[in-house]
Amino acid sequence: MRSDSDLTARARIGNAALELFGSEGVNRVSIRAIAAKAGVSPALVVHHFGSKEGLRAACDHYVISLVRGDPDDPVDLADTSGLAAMLEAAEPVRRYLARAFLDGTEQAAALFDEIVETTAAWLQQGSDEGWVRPAADARARAALYVTWLLAPLAFGEHLSRVLDVADLHHTDATLRYSRTAVDMLTHGVFSDERMLSAWDGAATKRGTR
């Protein structure tokens, strides 16, 4: 929801909602609190978004738009400054997602499902282009990929303690643990197929393969 430095009232309201929903949860935040943080009147919040539920839906839409990316302006992974800026801009989004999934609402379930579908399409595109390995069960891979990447948000308190960082959602911490995640996804963890063979053997024994 962030735009130019000279934010419109609607953008300021959206940013305030994203940050407050992420730090406190949707049910604990009032329209009045969002208006105060955005520096506008509660009536203006209602004018732009209709209700708190309208604001939550707008936040979900913004999160999904970030997941989808802009097909006409994809992130250049060779541009490290651009990648760092993208991660920094997504800091409120990480907090929002962490709170949304911990709250466990129907809206959070729908958001998760849509992220999985979007990710499945992205992985399939990567497979077609040759930079993602093909998968025997593409849907299961997409669901596990999303779950694995979101796990640090759900286990934030514990991961912060183990990594000895004060704020897991801060960009510096994100760069640290997500770099390890990308390395694991790129190079793998196991050096041979004994674990995979063990799982296949168990499935064969149970008659599921």
Solvent accessible surface area in square Angstrom, and as a share of the most:
residue,aa,sasa,rsa
1,M,34,0.15
2,R,116,0.42
3,S,73,0.47
4,D,109,0.57
5,S,122,0.79
6,D,126,0.65
7,L,44,0.22
8,T,86,0.50
9,A,27,0.21
10,R,114,0.42
11,A,15,0.12
12,R,87,0.32
13,I,0,0.00
14,G,1,0.01
15,N,10,0.05
16,A,4,0.03
17,A,0,0.00
18,L,4,0.02
19,E,52,0.23
20,L,25,0.12
21,F,1,0.01
22,G,7,0.07
23,S,63,0.41
24,E,76,0.34
25,G,0,0.00
26,V,32,0.19
27,N,124,0.64
28,R,157,0.57
29,V,4,0.02
30,S,56,0.36
31,I,38,0.19
32,R,172,0.63
33,A,43,0.34
34,I,0,0.00
35,A,1,0.01
36,A,78,0.60
37,K,105,0.44
38,A,8,0.06
39,G,63,0.60
40,V,25,0.14
41,S,57,0.37
42,P,45,0.28
43,A,76,0.59
44,L,57,0.29
45,V,1,0.00
46,V,69,0.40
47,H,139,0.62
48,H,59,0.26
49,F,25,0.11
50,G,48,0.46
51,S,48,0.31
52,K,54,0.23
53,E,86,0.38
54,G,23,0.22
55,L,0,0.00
56,R,31,0.11
57,A,46,0.36
58,A,23,0.18
59,C,0,0.00
60,D,20,0.11
61,H,125,0.56
62,Y,37,0.14
63,V,1,0.00
64,I,6,0.03
65,S,46,0.30
66,L,78,0.39
67,V,59,0.34
68,R,132,0.48
69,G,40,0.38
70,D,76,0.40
71,P,122,0.77
72,D,134,0.70
73,D,100,0.52
74,P,98,0.61
75,V,73,0.42
76,D,86,0.45
77,L,136,0.68
78,A,91,0.71
79,D,62,0.32
80,T,103,0.60
81,S,80,0.51
82,G,29,0.28
83,L,51,0.25
84,A,41,0.32
85,A,61,0.47
86,M,80,0.36
87,L,31,0.15
88,E,110,0.50
89,A,50,0.38
90,A,20,0.16
91,E,33,0.15
92,P,15,0.09
93,V,10,0.05
94,R,24,0.09
95,R,67,0.25
96,Y,5,0.02
97,L,14,0.07
98,A,9,0.07
99,R,67,0.24
100,A,17,0.13
101,F,52,0.22
102,L,112,0.56
103,D,53,0.28
104,G,58,0.56
105,T,54,0.31
106,E,150,0.67
107,Q,66,0.29
108,A,5,0.04
109,A,56,0.44
110,A,61,0.48
111,L,6,0.03
112,F,57,0.24
113,D,85,0.44
114,E,69,0.31
115,I,9,0.05
116,V,7,0.04
117,E,86,0.38
118,T,22,0.13
119,T,9,0.05
120,A,27,0.21
121,A,65,0.51
122,W,109,0.38
123,L,12,0.06
124,Q,87,0.39
125,Q,96,0.43
126,G,0,0.00
127,S,26,0.17
128,D,108,0.56
129,E,108,0.48
130,G,64,0.62
131,W,136,0.48
132,V,25,0.14
133,R,186,0.68
134,P,115,0.73
135,A,41,0.32
136,A,120,0.93
137,D,84,0.43
138,A,47,0.36
139,R,149,0.54
140,A,41,0.32
141,R,65,0.24
142,A,0,0.00
143,A,33,0.26
144,L,122,0.61
145,Y,45,0.17
146,V,6,0.04
147,T,68,0.40
148,W,96,0.34
149,L,69,0.34
150,L,28,0.14
151,A,34,0.27
152,P,22,0.14
153,L,12,0.06
154,A,50,0.39
155,F,122,0.51
156,G,12,0.12
157,E,136,0.61
158,H,94,0.42
159,L,45,0.22
160,S,18,0.12
161,R,155,0.57
162,V,110,0.63
163,L,33,0.16
164,D,129,0.67
165,V,36,0.21
166,A,113,0.88
167,D,47,0.25
168,L,5,0.03
169,H,28,0.12
170,H,85,0.38
171,T,14,0.08
172,D,99,0.51
173,A,7,0.06
174,T,6,0.04
175,L,75,0.37
176,R,128,0.47
177,Y,31,0.12
178,S,31,0.20
179,R,162,0.59
180,T,76,0.44
181,A,16,0.13
182,V,91,0.52
183,D,50,0.26
184,M,72,0.32
185,L,87,0.43
186,T,78,0.46
187,H,143,0.64
188,G,40,0.39
189,V,99,0.57
190,F,132,0.55
191,S,121,0.78
192,D,63,0.33
193,E,121,0.54
194,R,173,0.63
195,M,77,0.34
196,L,106,0.53
197,S,66,0.43
198,A,58,0.45
199,W,172,0.61
200,D,46,0.24
201,G,39,0.38
202,A,57,0.44
203,A,23,0.18
204,T,84,0.49
205,K,184,0.78
206,R,199,0.73
207,G,62,0.59
208,T,101,0.59
209,R,182,0.66
